Amino acid sequence: MTAQFPPPVPESEPRLLSHEELEAALRDIGARRYHNLHPFHRLLHDGQLSKDQVRAWA
């Protein structure tokens, strides 16, 4: 589910993304990089960290 960015425009100024293109690109980035996907976040919310690890994070 990767958003397709429009090909570069060979002009001196690149064109702006449409509302729909921008939203699709941001949703794609969020789906791949949102903090809930980070291994530390998963361990924290699964209760698998030690108290010292949580203290270091806080």
N, C-alpha and C positions, 0 to 999 in steps of 0.2 A: 504494500500500500504506500508506495513512494510517490509523492507529488511530482508531477512533471513540470519543471521550470521551462518557460518559453526559451527558445534558442536566442543567443545574443543577437542584438540588432547591430548591423555594421554601420552604425551612425556615430557621430561624435558624442551624442547623448543617448544613453540607454533609455528605453521606454519604461514607464512605470507599469507595475503589475496591476491587473484589474482587481477589483474587490474580491472576486471569486478565486483568482490565482493566488493572491496574497493569503487569503484565508486557508486555501488548500496547502500552501507551503508552510504556514505556521502550524497547522494541525499535524502535518507530517513531522515537523521538527519536534513538536510536543509529544507525539506518539513514540518517537524514538529516543528522546532525551529527557523526558520529564523526570523529576527527582524521585518519584515513586519506583522507578526502574533501577535505581542505584542499589548495588548489593548491600551497602551499609543500611540504607533505608529499609530494605526488606528484612534484614536481620533485626533491626530495631523493632519493627512492628510485628515480627514473628516471635519476639521475646527471647531471642537467642544471643543477646549481648550480655556481657557481665556488667555488674554495677560500675566497675571502673571504666569500662568502655563508654557507658552512658554518661558518666561524669565527665569524661574527656570530651565528649561531643557537646555537652551542655556548657 
